[in-house]
């Protein structure tokens, strides 16, 4: 009996926990601080821009399309919350999505399929501004869309073009500030997101900027991004490059 008790005490001894990795210690701490927090996936953010198809009569149909797509994805990936904002300009879209990598890559595959198969094309020539991995928190409380009441864009002189890196950096800074602004708004008020053109016009990307981004070949399309993501990674290490080629030694 005493030996059994000693065995139980030994099994519960803190000495066994010395070998626990830092990852597991941080995981235990997060679970202790947020016992209801979903630990299933890390949070990622995708931001892309695209042209709106000229065949789309009502831009709100595009918002409805993504509402249905996200409902289907959430049934497939249960527990993976989706938040973000779809801004519908007269000719362009700016779409920010926060969720798991499974859902974000499903969105990219849907965009690729839309371009390749040409079945009811809603968006044309999308370009990815950024895919951010393991972000600390969400900027948006839920996913929604807004039709921006703006005049159609006019052609402008683009002889002087900023470097792509500068243009993307400035655009992302403005969009993240928009998300921070919306995060501070009351959760129960959807009206806080309405009329962004009047309330925070300085936080919206100008149409000229979006048009310029869509012409930058350096920005990856969903097809090129997924092609790189799905391709096998074959790296030849220096240690594998030997001379003479490896083989059996022949007796002299």
Secondary structure, 3 states (H helix, E strand, C coil): CHHHHHHHHHHCCHHHHHHCCHHHHHHHHHHHHCCCCCCCCCCEEEEEEEEECCCCCCCHHHHHHHHHHHHHHHHHCCCCCCEEEEEECCCEEEEEEEECHHHHHHHHHHHHHHHHHCCCCCEEEEEEEEEECCCCCCCCCCEEEEECCCCCCCCCCCCCCCCHHHHHHHHHHHHHHHHHHHHCCCCCCHHHHCCHHHHCHHHCCCHHHHHHHHCCCCCCCHHHHHHHHHCCCCCCCHHHCCCCCCCCCCCC
